């Protein structure tokens, strides 16, 4: 057994120094420190393909720049996310914003004022009108894959801080298996000619997983993005050698968002010798800390 360190936080401690101290503590602090170290290993492993699953309302909560920067720095090789995060990325790119609010408020009053609430984040409902105007003017091949459409859409955006623009510029694939379940998907549904090929995306992510020499996972939340990545690994010879999950869910109800990563070993998705950790923490706390550690 190794003794727990009773850490003393030095004056002017950096996040990097603090995480190195916390790796020898217990509970959630140790797990967050381990997540930093495992992600760093993934980044330093030249043959590791880094799959990043992003669920939840991370863009409205202010995590957009972190994801964008990690794509730009090569910390994310494959992004799998929800249609909602892409919708909110587009909203920001079109010059609209999300605002700080309160959760103890009259939602009836907000509705009358044309304000949509995401817990304690507000957004003006009129942003959908601007998004509709933009999408209806956009020219594209209606038969392209969802990934190809996201790249095409990103190339039309003038916001350098956009997740989609950065991914398009660097040709980092963004897969969105729940694309139609979003405001952006609804806007595209108005174009009756559209026939985006979801199965082309599925084949591509399986091909990426199949050809990866080593795979690493970072899962934020869980849900469809987590399953999409892990099922791609299930049917390939390269299950995950590294894995991080940040979630507030618990495993006992049987839902995927709370499922322990070690459960994936039984499915062949996680290597039995993998370096992995689950961090039970609000991702809006954990992501900035990990970003501060990685630099």
N, C-alpha and C positions, 0 to 999 in steps of 0.2 A: 504493500500500500504506500501511496505517496501522500505526504502531508498537505493539507490545505494551506495555501498562503494567506495569511492575514494581511492583505495588501494595504500599503500606505501610499496614497496618491500624492505624488510630488507636486510642488508648485509648478504652474505652467505646463502641466502634463499634456502631451499630444494624444490624440486618439490612438495613434499607433502604439505609443508607449503604454497607454491604459489597457488596450486589448491584450498586449503581451503580459501585463500583470494579471489580468482577469482570467487568462487561460488556466491558471492554477487555483482558481476559486471553485465554487460550486453553483449548481442550479442554472438559471437562465444566463447569468453573466458569463460563465464558462462556455456555454453553448454558443453565445454570440461571438465570443473570442475565437472559438473553433471554426465558426462559419467564415470569419475573416481569414484565418489561416488556410482553410481548405480552398476558398476562392483564389487566394494568392497562389496556391499550388497549381490550380487549373490554369491560371494565366501564364505561369512560368513553364508549364508543360507544353512544348512546341507542337506535339501531335494531338493535344486534347481539343476536341470539338466541344464548345461550350454552348449548351442549350439553355435558354432562359425562358421560363414560363411566368407570365405576368397576368394575374387575375386581379380582381378588385378595382376600386376607383382610384388608381394610383396617380393618374394625370390630374384629375380635379384636386387631389390632396396636395399636389406640389412636388411629385416625384419625377415629373417629366424630364427635367434637365439631367438628372442622374442617369436615367435609362439612355437618353440621347448621347451623353458623354461616354457611357460604357460601350455603346455601339461604335462611336468614333475612335475610342482607344483600343478596340479589339477585345474587350472583355466579354462581349456577346457575339457569338458566331451565328446563332439561329435564335430569333425571337418568336415565341408563340404567345399571343395575347388575345384579349377579348375585343370585340367590335367596339365596345364602349370606350376603351382606352384610345383606340384609333380615332373614334369620333371626337373625343375631347382634345386629342392632339391637333386635329384639323381645326377645331374651334379656336384654339390658341393661335394656330398658324394664320388664321384669317383675321386676326387682330382683336378677337374677343377674349374674355378672361373669366376666371373663376374667382369668387370673392369669399372672404372670411365672413361667417355668419354665426348663428346660434342654433342649437338643436331644440331648445325649449322656447318654441315660438309658435304662433298660430299659422298652421299650414294653409288654412282657408284664406288668411290674409295674404300670404305669399302668393297663392294662386291668383288672387284678384290683382296683385301687383305684377303678375307675369314673371315670377321668380320660381325657379326649380330648386329644390333642396336635396343635397346629398349629405346627410347628417348635419355637420356644421359648416358645410360649403354651399354657397349659393351660385346660381348661374341664371342669367336672363334668358327666358324662353325664346326671345326673338333671335337668338343665335341660330336657331334651326332655319329661319328664313334666309339668313345669309349663307348658310351651308347649302340650302336648296338651290339658291341662285348660282352658287359656285359649281355645284355638281351638274346642274342642267346645262351649263355652258361647256362642260368638259367633254372633249372628244376622245374616244377610246374604242378599242376592239371589244365588242360585247362578249366575245368568246374566249378572252384571255383567262388565265387562272387568277385566283384571288391575290396570290403573291405578286403576280405581274401587274395587276391593277393597282395594288398598294404602291409598288415602285413607280408606276406611271403617275399616280396621284401625287406622290411625294415629289416627283420631278417638277410639278407645276407650282409647288409652294415656294414662297420667297423667304420663309422663316428658317434661318440657319439652326435654330434651336428645336426644330421639328424632328420628332422621332422618325416619321415616315420619310422626310426629305433626306435625313442623314443616312438612313438605311438604303434608300434609292441611290444616293450618290456613291456609296461604298459597296453596293450590291450585297448587302447583308439581308438574307431572306427573312421576311416577316410572314408567318403563317397565322391565319385567323379562322379556325374551324367553326366558330360561332359568329361568323361575319354578319349573317342576316339578322342576328339578334342584337341589333344596335340601331341608333339613329342614322348612322351612315348607310347601313343596309336598307333601311326603310326608304331613304332618299333615292337609292339606286333602284329599288323595286318599282319606282314610278316610271322607270325606263323599261318598257315592256319588251325591248329587244335584248335585254341583258341576259346572258347565259354563262356567268362566270363558272369556270371548271374547278370545283372543289376537289375532285378526285385527282386531278393533276397535282395539286398541292400535296395531297396525302402520299402519292407515289414519290414525290420529290423528297419529303422529309424522311420517308423510309429509306430512300437511296442515300441520303446524307448520313443517317444513322448507320446504315450497312457499311459504308465505305470509311467511316471514321476509325482511325487507328485506336483512339481512346475517347471516351465520352464523359463529359461532366455535366451535371444538372444544377441549376439554381431555380427553385420553385417559390414563387411569391403567391401565397394564398392557396392555390390548388385548382380545383374545378376542371373545366374543359382544357385549359392550356396544359395543366399537369398531365392529364390523361393522354392528350395528343402526343406529348413527348414520350411518355413512358410506354405507350403502346407501339410507337415506332421502334423503340429499343427492344421490345419484347420479342419481335420477330427477326432480329438481327443477331449476328455472332458477337456483337460488341455491347454488352450491357454496361451500365454506368460504373466508372471507377471512382468518381467523386460525385457527391450529391449534398445539396443544402436545401432545406425547406424552412421557410418562414411562414408561420400560420398562427392564427388564434383559435383554430378548431381543435377538437379532441378526437381520438380514434374510436372511442367506444360506440358512437352511433353508426359506425360503418361507412361514413361518407369519405370520399377521396380526399377532400381538403384537409381532413384531420388524420388521415391514414399515415401510420409511421412509415418511414422510408424502408425500414428493414422488411416490411411486408412485401415490398417489391422484389426481394430476393426470391420469395416463393414463386413469383411469376417469371423470373429470369430477366427482370428489368434492371436490378441492381446487383452488381457483383458481390458475392459473399465476403470478399476481401476489400470491398470499397471503403474509402474514407468518407464518412457521411455524418451529418448532424441535423437534428430538427431544433429549430429555435421557436419557442412559443412566445411570440412578441408581435405587437402591431408593426406592420412593415414600414409605416411612416416613421417609426423610431429606429428600426434596425437598418434600413437602407442607407440613410445619411451617415450612420456610424460606420458601416462597411465601406461606403464611398470615401469617408475620411481616412480610413485605414489604408485602402488601396492606393489613394492618391490619384 
